[in-house]
Amino acid sequence: MGKLKKAVLGNPSGIVGQVLFRDRGGDVYMSTRPKSFMPGTDSLAVDRRNRFGITGKLAKAINSIDKLKIVWDEATPNNISPYNGIFKANYINVTPTDVSDTALMAPGFGFDAVATTVTVSDSEIEVVLSPLGADSGINLAVEKTILMAAVVFCKDTTDPNLKPNFCLAFKSGEQILNLTNPLTFNVALTSMEATYFDKYTTHKTFIAFVTLDENGKPVHYSSTIVE
């Protein structure tokens, strides 16, 4: 296996012709592509692939929400991407068939968020958040707005042409932050999102809230709510 010293177009990964590129901690290594590869068919190998697959879908969905990506980027070592940081943190929270209730939308544990109402349907996601309170650690002199981020993990599809699980990612609009009144967040599903939602019979929703300064930069994030 050889090591690539310079990468004019950035760090390559994957297969190009007969050359296989691997990125390990920011260093790129090259090796000859195997002539053939037969994935393991035993139960452990299948479970491992399924677990990796679900973790990858979850990480991709969280990473697609721009404000959460910024939060993860700040908490992730410089030698790995936010996506890889999300993947690494959540791999232990995924089974070969499901995402556990301990999955993290944001790194670590943030301020307490208590939802009095959570409604998830094929038309919208609505969450009513209890007053955050003065002891939340939020500084209104700095933090001006708040938004909701949500990922819906869908499984048990009724369509044999679809994969057995799927993730949908959502972000609400920003609203003025206050600590004394309940806050209501709504996200409407598009017709395409509703179609995918309806093709799965089991849904689990992971929700987090992010506070922003006057420039729209994330300041604090909440603990993850699971519905």
PAZAPA-4460 file (N, C-alpha, C; in steps of 0.05 Angstrom, whole numbers, plus 32768, in hexadecimal, padded with zeros to 4 digits):
% residues 227
    n_x    n_y    n_z   ca_x   ca_y   ca_z    c_x    c_y    c_z   seq   type   mol
   8011   7FE8   8000   8000   8000   8000   8012   8019   8000     1      M     A
   800C   802C   7FEE   801B   8044   7FED   800D   805C   7FF9     2      G     A
   801C   8071   8000   8011   8089   800D   8012   80A0   7FF9     3      K     A
   7FFC   80AE   7FF5   7FFB   80C5   7FE3   8004   80DD   7FF1     4      L     A
   801A   80EA   7FE7   8026   8101   7FF4   8017   811B   7FEE     5      K     A
   800F   811E   7FD4   8001   8136   7FCC   7FE8   812F   7FBD     6      K     A
   7FD3   813E   7FC2   7FB9   8139   7FB4   7FB0   8154   7FA9     7      A     A
   7FB5   8158   7F8F   7FAF   8172   7F82   7F91   8178   7F84     8      V     A
   7F80   8165   7F82   7F63   8169   7F82   7F57   8162   7F9C     9      L     A
   7F66   8162   7FB2   7F5B   815A   7FCC   7F61   813D   7FD1    10      G     A
   7F58   8133   7FE8   7F5D   8117   7FEF   7F4A   8105   7FE2    11      N     A
   7F54   80F4   7FCF   7F41   80E1   7FC2   7F3A   80CA   7FD4    12      P     A
   7F23   80BE   7FCF   7F1B   80A6   7FDD   7F0B   8095   7FCA    13      S     A
   7F0B   807B   7FCF   7EFC   8068   7FBE   7F0E   805C   7FA9    14      G     A
   7F02   8052   7F93   7F10   8043   7F7F   7F11   8054   7F65    15      I     A
   7F29   8056   7F5A   7F2D   8062   7F40   7F3C   804E   7F2F    16      V     A
   7F2F   8043   7F1B   7F3B   802E   7F0B   7F41   8016   7F1C    17      G     A
   7F5B   800F   7F1D   7F64   7FF8   7F2D   7F71   8001   7F47    18      Q     A
   7F6E   801B   7F4E   7F7B   8026   7F66   7F66   802C   7F7B    19      V     A
   7F6B   8023   7F93   7F59   8027   7FAA   7F66   803C   7FBC    20      L     A
   7F57   8052   7FC2   7F61   8067   7FD3   7F53   8065   7FEE    21      F     A
   7F62   8067   8004   7F56   8067   801F   7F61   807F   802E    22      R     A
   7F4F   808E   803B   7F56   80A5   804C   7F57   809C   8069    23      D     A
   7F6F   809E   8074   7F72   8095   8090   7F7E   80AD   80A0    24      R     A
   7F6C   80BA   80AF   7F75   80D0   80C0   7F81   80E7   80B0    25      G     A
   7F78   80EC   8098   7F82   8102   8087   7F98   80F9   8074    26      G     A
   7FA3   80E2   8077   7FB8   80D7   8065   7FAA   80C4   8051    27      D     A
   7FB1   80C6   8038   7FA5   80B6   8023   7FB8   809F   801B    28      V     A
   7FAE   8087   801C   7FBE   806F   8014   7FB2   8062   7FFB    29      Y     A
   7FC4   8058   7FEA   7FBC   804B   7FD1   7FC3   802E   7FD2    30      M     A
   7FB1   801E   7FC7   7FB7   8001   7FC4   7FA9   7FF7   7FAB    31      S     A
   7FB0   7FE0   7FA2   7FA4   7FD4   7F8A   7F88   7FCA   7F91    32      T     A
   7F76   7FD0   7F7F   7F5A   7FC7   7F83   7F59   7FA8   7F83    33      R     A
   7F4C   7F9D   7F97   7F49   7F7F   7F97   7F3A   7F76   7F7E    34      P     A
   7F43   7F5F   7F73   7F37   7F55   7F5B   7F1A   7F4D   7F60    35      K     A
   7F15   7F43   7F78   7EF9   7F3C   7F7F   7EF6   7F3F   7F9D    36      S     A
   7EDD   7F44   7FA4   7ED8   7F46   7FC1   7EBC   7F3A   7FC6    37      F     A
   7EBA   7F28   7FD8   7EA1   7F1C   7FDF   7E9A   7F22   7FFC    38      M     A
   7E86   7F34   8000   7E80   7F3B   801C   7E76   7F23   802C    39      P     A
   7E7C   7F23   8046   7E74   7F0D   8057   7E56   7F0A   8058    40      G     A
   7E4D   7EF1   8059   7E30   7EEC   805A   7E27   7EE1   8075    41      T     A
   7E3A   7EDE   8088   7E32   7ED5   80A2   7E22   7EEB   80B0    42      D     A
   7E14   7EE5   80C5   7E02   7EF8   80D3   7E11   7F0F   80DE    43      S     A
   7E29   7F0B   80E9   7E39   7F21   80F4   7E41   7F35   80DF    44      L     A
   7E49   7F2B   80C8   7E51   7F3D   80B2   7E39   7F4C   80A7    45      A     A
   7E22   7F3F   80A5   7E0A   7F4D   809B   7E01   7F62   80AF    46      V     A
   7E02   7F5B   80C9   7DFA   7F6F   80DD   7E0D   7F87   80DD    47      D     A
   7E27   7F81   80D9   7E3A   7F97   80D9   7E35   7FAA   80C2    48      R     A
   7E2F   7F9F   80AA   7E2A   7FB0   8093   7E10   7FC0   8097    49      R     A
   7DFC   7FB3   80A2   7DE3   7FC1   80A7   7DE7   7FD8   80BB    50      N     A
   7DF6   7FD2   80D0   7DFB   7FE7   80E4   7E0B   7FFE   80D8    51      R     A
   7E1F   7FF9   80C8   7E2D   800E   80BB   7E1B   801E   80A8    52      F     A
   7E09   800F   809A   7DF8   801D   8087   7DE5   8030   8095    53      G     A
   7DD8   8027   80AB   7DC6   8038   80BA   7DD5   8050   80C6    54      I     A
   7DEC   804B   80D2   7DFC   8061   80DD   7E03   8075   80C8    55      T     A
   7E0A   806C   80B0   7E10   807E   809A   7DF9   808F   8092    56      G     A
   7DE1   8083   8091   7DC9   8093   808A   7DC2   80A7   809F    57      K     A
   7DC5   80A0   80B8   7DC0   80B3   80CE   7DD4   80CA   80CD    58      L     A
   7DED   80C3   80CA   7E02   80D8   80C9   7DFE   80EA   80B2    59      A     A
   7DF7   80DF   809B   7DF2   80F0   8083   7DDB   8103   8087    60      K     A
   7DC6   80FA   8094   7DAF   810B   8099   7DB5   8121   80AC    61      A     A
   7DC3   811B   80C3   7DCA   8130   80D6   7DDD   8143   80C9    62      I     A
   7DF1   813A   80BA   7E05   814A   80AD   7DF9   815D   8098    63      N     A
   7DE2   8156   808E   7DD5   8166   8079   7DC7   817F   8085    64      S     A
   7DC3   8180   809F   7DB7   8197   80AC   7DCE   81AA   80B3    65      I     A
   7DCF   81C0   80A5   7DE7   81D1   80A5   7DEF   81DA   80C1    66      D     A
   7DDC   81E2   80D2   7DE4   81EC   80ED   7DEF   81D5   80FE    67      K     A
   7DE4   81BD   80FB   7DEF   81A7   810A   7E0B   819F   8100    68      L     A
   7E0F   81A1   80E6   7E29   819C   80DA   7E3E   81AE   80E6    69      K     A
   7E37   81C8   80EA   7E4A   81DB   80F6   7E50   81D3   8113    70      I     A
   7E3C   81CB   8122   7E40   81C3   813E   7E52   81AA   813F    71      V     A
   7E4D   8197   812E   7E5E   817F   812E   7E7B   8185   8124    72      W     A
   7E7D   8197   8111   7E98   819F   8107   7EA9   81AB   811D    73      D     A
   7E9C   81BB   812E   7EAB   81C7   8144   7EB3   81B3   815A    74      E     A
   7EA4   819E   815C   7EA9   818A   8171   7EB9   8172   8167    75      A     A
   7EBF   8171   814D   7ECD   815B   8140   7EEA   8161   813C    76      T     A
   7EFC   814F   8141   7F19   8153   813C   7F1D   815C   811E    77      P     A
   7F32   816C   811A   7F37   8177   8100   7F3D   8162   80EB    78      N     A
   7F46   814B   80F3   7F4E   8137   80E0   7F37   8126   80D5    79      N     A
   7F1F   812B   80DF   7F08   811C   80D4   7EF1   8130   80CE    80      I     A
   7EE0   8129   80BC   7ECA   813B   80B4   7EB3   813A   80C9    81      S     A
   7EA1   814E   80C8   7E89   814D   80D9   7E79   8133   80D5    82      P     A
   7E77   812A   80BC   7E68   8112   80B6   7E75   80FA   80C5    83      Y     A
   7E8F   80F8   80C4   7E9D   80E2   80D2   7E9A   80E4   80F0    84      N     A
   7E9A   80FD   80FA   7E96   8101   8116   7E7A   80F8   811F    85      G     A
   7E66   80FE   810F   7E4A   80F5   8115   7E49   80D7   8114    86      I     A
   7E55   80CB   8100   7E55   80AE   80FC   7E62   80A1   8114    87      F     A
   7E79   80AB   811C   7E88   809E   8132   7E78   80A0   814D    88      K     A
   7E6C   80B7   8152   7E5D   80BB   816A   7E44   80AA   816C    89      A     A
   7E38   80A5   8155   7E1E   8097   8154   7E1F   8079   814E    90      N     A
   7E37   806F   8146   7E39   8053   813F   7E30   8041   8156    91      Y     A
   7E37   8049   816F   7E2F   8039   8186   7E11   803B   818C    92      I     A
   7E04   804E   817F   7DE7   8052   8184   7DD6   8046   816E    93      N     A
   7DE2   8035   815D   7DD4   8029   8147   7DD6   800B   8149    94      V     A
   7DC1   7FFD   8143   7DC1   7FE0   8141   7DBE   7FD9   8123    95      T     A
   7DC0   7FBF   811D   7DBD   7FB7   8100   7DA1   7FBD   80F5    96      P     A
   7D8E   7FC4   8105   7D73   7FC9   80FB   7D66   7FE3   8104    97      T     A
   7D74   7FF2   8116   7D66   8009   8122   7D7A   801D   812C    98      D     A
   7D70   8035   8131   7D7F   804A   813F   7D74   804C   815B    99      V     A
   7D85   804A   816F   7D7C   8049   818B   7D74   8066   8194   100      S     A
   7D66   8067   81AB   7D5E   8081   81B6   7D75   8091   81C0   101      D     A
   7D8D   8086   81C2   7DA4   8095   81CC   7DB3   80A3   81B6   102      T     A
   7DAA   80A2   819D   7DB8   80AF   8187   7DBA   80CD   818C   103      A     A
   7DCF   80D9   8181   7DD5   80F5   8186   7DD1   8105   816D   104      L     A
   7DC0   8119   816F   7DBE   812D   8159   7DD4   8141   815A   105      M     A
   7DDF   8147   8172   7DF5   8159   8176   7E09   814C   8188   106      A     A
   7E22   8155   8188   7E37   8148   8198   7E32   814C   81B6   107      P     A
   7E33   8137   81C5   7E30   813A   81E2   7E14   8141   81EA   108      G     A
   7E11   814C   8202   7DF7   8153   820C   7DF5   8171   820F   109      F     A
   7DE0   817D   8204   7DDC   819A   8204   7DC8   81A2   821A   110      G     A
   7DBC   81B9   8216   7DA9   81C3   822A   7D90   81B2   8229   111      F     A
   7D82   81B0   823F   7D6A   81A0   8241   7D54   81AC   822F   112      D     A
   7D47   819A   821F   7D31   81A2   820F   7D1A   818F   8215   113      A     A
   7D03   8199   821E   7CEC   8188   8224   7CD5   8190   8212   114      V     A
   7CCD   817C   8202   7CB7   8181   81F0   7C9C   8178   81FD   115      A     A
   7C89   818A   81FD   7C6E   8183   8207   7C5D   8176   81F2   116      T     A
   7C63   817B   81D9   7C55   816F   81C3   7C68   816A   81AC   117      T     A
   7C67   8151   81A1   7C76   814A   8189   7C63   813C   8176   118      V     A
   7C5F   8147   815E   7C4E   813B   814A   7C5E   8137   8131   119      T     A
   7C60   811E   8129   7C6E   8116   8110   7C5B   8108   80FE   120      V     A
   7C57   8112   80E6   7C45   8106   80D3   7C50   810A   80B7   121      S     A
   7C42   8100   80A3   7C4B   8103   8088   7C46   811F   807D   122      D     A
   7C3C   8131   808D   7C37   814C   8084   7C49   8161   8093   123      S     A
   7C4F   815B   80AC   7C60   816E   80BB   7C6C   8162   80D4   124      E     A
   7C80   8170   80DE   7C8B   816B   80F9   7C86   8184   8109   125      I     A
   7C78   8181   8120   7C73   8197   8131   7C7B   8190   814E   126      E     A
   7C8A   81A2   8159   7C94   819E   8175   7C8F   81B7   8185   127      V     A
   7C83   81B3   819C   7C7F   81C9   81AF   7C93   81C5   81C6   128      V     A
   7CA5   81D9   81C9   7CBA   81D7   81DD   7CB3   81E7   81F6   129      L     A
   7CB6   81DA   820D   7CB2   81E8   8226   7CC5   81FF   8229   130      S     A
   7CBE   8213   8239   7CD0   822A   823E   7CEC   821F   8246   131      P     A
   7D00   822B   823A   7D1C   8221   823F   7D25   8229   825B   132      L     A
   7D1D   8241   8264   7D24   8249   827F   7D3E   8258   8281   133      G     A
   7D41   8268   8296   7D59   8278   829A   7D71   8267   82A1   134      A     A
   7D6D   824E   82AB   7D83   823D   82B3   7D8D   822B   829C   135      D     A
   7D84   8231   8284   7D8C   8220   826C   7DA9   8225   8263   136      S     A
   7DB4   823B   826D   7DCF   8243   8264   7DCF   8253   824B   137      G     A
   7DB8   825A   8241   7DB6   826A   8228   7DB8   8287   822F   138      I     A
   7DC8   8295   8220   7DCD   82B2   8224   7DBF   82C2   820E   139      N     A
   7DA9   82CE   8215   7D99   82DC   8201   7DA7   82F5   81F6   140      L     A
   7DBC   82FE   8203   7DCB   8314   81F8   7DDB   830B   81E0   141      A     A
   7DE0   82F1   81DE   7DF0   82E6   81C8   7DDE   82D5   81B5   142      V     A
   7DCE   82C4   81C1   7DBE   82B2   81B2   7DA3   82BE   81AB   143      E     A
   7D9D   82C2   8192   7D86   82D2   818A   7D6F   82C1   817E   144      K     A
   7D76   82AB   8171   7D61   829A   8165   7D66   827D   816B   145      T     A
   7D52   826C   8164   7D54   8250   8169   7D46   8241   8152   146      I     A
   7D4F   822A   814B   7D42   8219   8137   7D42   81FC   8140   147      L     A
   7D31   81ED   8133   7D2F   81D0   8138   7D3B   81C0   8121   148      M     A
   7D4A   81AC   8128   7D54   8199   8114   7D49   817D   811B   149      A     A
   7D41   816F   8106   7D34   8155   810B   7D3D   8141   80F6   150      A     A
   7D40   8128   80FE   7D46   8112   80EC   7D31   80FC   80F2   151      V     A
   7D23   80F3   80DD   7D10   80DD   80E0   7D1C   80C4   80D4   152      V     A
   7D20   80B0   80E5   7D29   8096   80DC   7D11   8085   80D5   153      F     A
   7D0F   807C   80BC   7CF8   806D   80B3   7D01   8050   80AD   154      C     A
   7CF1   803D   80B5   7CF8   8021   80AF   7CDE   8011   80AB   155      K     A
   7CE1   7FF8   80A4   7CCB   7FE6   809F   7CBA   7FF0   8087   156      D     A
   7CC7   7FF1   8070   7CB9   7FFA   8059   7CA5   7FE6   804E   157      T     A
   7C90   7FF1   8042   7C7C   7FE0   8035   7C81   7FDD   8018   158      T     A
   7C96   7FE9   800E   7C9D   7FE9   7FF1   7CB6   7FD7   7FEE   159      D     A
   7CB4   7FC0   7FE0   7CCB   7FAF   7FDD   7CE1   7FBB   7FCC   160      P     A
   7CDC   7FD0   7FBE   7CF0   7FDD   7FAD   7D01   7FF1   7FBD   161      N     A
   7CF9   7FF7   7FD6   7D08   800A   7FE6   7D1B   7FFC   7FFA   162      L     A
   7D2F   800A   8003   7D40   7FFF   8017   7D31   7FFD   8032   163      K     A
   7D3B   7FEC   8044   7D2C   7FE7   805C   7D2B   7FFE   8070   164      P     A
   7D3C   8012   806C   7D3B   8029   807E   7D44   8042   806F   165      N     A
   7D3E   8059   807B   7D42   8073   806D   7D42   8089   8082   166      F     A
   7D51   809E   807D   7D51   80B5   808F   7D48   80CF   8080   167      C     A
   7D37   80DE   808D   7D2E   80F8   8083   7D39   810E   8096   168      L     A
   7D44   8123   808B   7D4F   8139   809C   7D3E   8152   8098   169      A     A
   7D3A   8161   80AE   7D2A   817A   80AD   7D37   818F   80BE   170      F     A
   7D32   81A8   80B6   7D3A   81BF   80C6   7D24   81D4   80C5   171      K     A
   7D1C   81DE   80DD   7D07   81F2   80DE   7D12   820E   80D8   172      S     A
   7D01   8221   80D5   7D0A   823D   80D3   7D13   8247   80EE   173      G     A
   7D21   825D   80EE   7D2B   8269   8108   7D14   8279   8114   174      E     A
   7D13   8279   812F   7D00   828B   813C   7D0E   8299   8154   175      Q     A
   7D03   82AF   815B   7D0F   82BF   8171   7D10   82AE   818A   176      I     A
   7D27   82AF   8197   7D2B   829F   81AF   7D21   82AD   81C8   177      L     A
   7D12   829F   81D8   7D0B   82A9   81F3   7D0B   8291   8206   178      N     A
   7D0E   8297   821F   7D12   8282   8233   7CF9   827E   8245   179      L     A
   7CE5   828F   8242   7CCE   828E   8255   7CB5   8283   8249   180      T     A
   7CB3   8281   822E   7C9B   8277   8221   7CA0   825E   8211   181      N     A
   7C8C   824D   820E   7C8F   8236   81FC   7C96   823E   81E0   182      P     A
   7CA4   822D   81D2   7CAB   8233   81B6   7CA0   821C   81A4   183      L     A
   7C94   8224   818E   7C88   8210   817C   7C97   8210   8161   184      T     A
   7C9F   81F8   8158   7CAE   81F5   8140   7C9E   81E4   812C   185      F     A
   7C9E   81EC   8113   7C90   81DC   80FF   7CA1   81D9   80E6   186      N     A
   7CA1   81C1   80DB   7CAE   81BC   80C1   7C9A   81AC   80B0   187      V     A
   7C94   81B6   8098   7C82   81A8   8086   7C92   8195   8074   188      A     A
   7C88   817D   8070   7C94   816A   805E   7C8C   8171   8041   189      L     A
   7C9F   816E   802F   7C99   8170   8013   7C8A   8158   800A   190      T     A
   7C7E   8159   7FF2   7C6F   8142   7FE8   7C81   812A   7FE5   191      S     A
   7C9A   812E   7FDD   7CAD   8117   7FDA   7CB4   810B   7FF5   192      M     A
   7CB9   811D   8009   7CBF   8113   8023   7CA7   8104   802F   193      E     A
   7C8F   810E   802A   7C77   8100   8034   7C74   80E5   8027   194      A     A
   7C7B   80E3   800D   7C79   80C9   8000   7C8C   80B5   800C   195      T     A
   7CA5   80BD   8011   7CB8   80AB   801E   7CAF   80A4   803A   196      Y     A
   7CA5   80B7   8049   7C9C   80B3   8064   7C86   809D   8065   197      F     A
   7C73   809F   8052   7C5C   808D   8052   7C64   8071   8049   198      D     A
   7C7B   806D   803D   7C82   8053   8033   7C90   8042   8049   199      K     A
   7C93   804E   8061   7C9E   8040   8078   7C8A   8040   808F   200      Y     A
   7C88   802A   809D   7C74   8029   80B2   7C7E   8030   80CE   201      T     A
   7C98   8031   80D2   7CA4   8038   80EC   7CB5   8051   80E9   202      T     A
   7CB1   8064   80FB   7CBF   807D   80FA   7CC9   8084   8116   203      H     A
   7CE2   808D   8117   7CEE   8097   8130   7CFB   80B2   812A   204      K     A
   7CF3   80C6   813A   7CFC   80E1   8134   7D10   80EB   814A   205      T     A
   7D26   80F6   8141   7D3A   8101   8153   7D3B   811F   814E   206      F     A
   7D39   812E   8164   7D36   814B   8163   7D4A   8159   8174   207      I     A
   7D55   816F   816A   7D67   8180   817A   7D62   819D   8173   208      A     A
   7D69   81AF   8185   7D65   81CB   8181   7D80   81D9   8182   209      F     A
   7D84   81EE   8171   7D9D   81FC   816F   7D97   821A   8172   210      V     A
   7DA6   8227   8185   7DA4   8244   8187   7DB9   8251   8176   211      T     A
   7DB2   8269   816C   7DC3   8277   8159   7DC8   8294   8162   212      L     A
   7DE0   829E   815C   7DE5   82BA   8161   7DD9   82CC   814B   213      D     A
   7DDE   82E5   814C   7DD2   82F8   8139   7DDC   82F3   811D   214      E     A
   7DF2   82E5   811A   7DFD   82DF   80FF   7DF5   82C3   80F6   215      N     A
   7DE4   82B5   8105   7DDB   829B   80FD   7DEF   8285   8104   216      G     A
   7E02   828A   8115   7E16   8276   811C   7E0B   8267   8135   217      K     A
   7E0D   824C   8134   7E04   823C   814C   7E14   8243   8165   218      P     A
   7E05   8244   817B   7E12   824A   8195   7E0F   8231   81A7   219      V     A
   7DF6   822A   81AD   7DF0   8213   81BD   7DDD   8200   81AF   220      H     A
   7DDE   81E7   81B8   7DCB   81D3   81AD   7DBF   81C4   81C5   221      Y     A
   7DA8   81B7   81BF   7D99   81AA   81D5   7DA0   818C   81D6   222      S     A
   7D97   8180   81EB   7D97   8162   81EB   7D84   8158   81D6   223      S     A
   7D86   813F   81CF   7D76   8133   81BA   7D5C   8128   81C5   224      T     A
   7D46   8130   81B8   7D2C   8126   81BE   7D25   8110   81AA   225      I     A
   7D1A   80FA   81B4   7D13   80E3   81A3   7CF5   80DE   81A5   226      V     A
   7CE9   80DB   818E   7CCC   80D7   818D   7CC7   80BF   817B   227      E     A
***
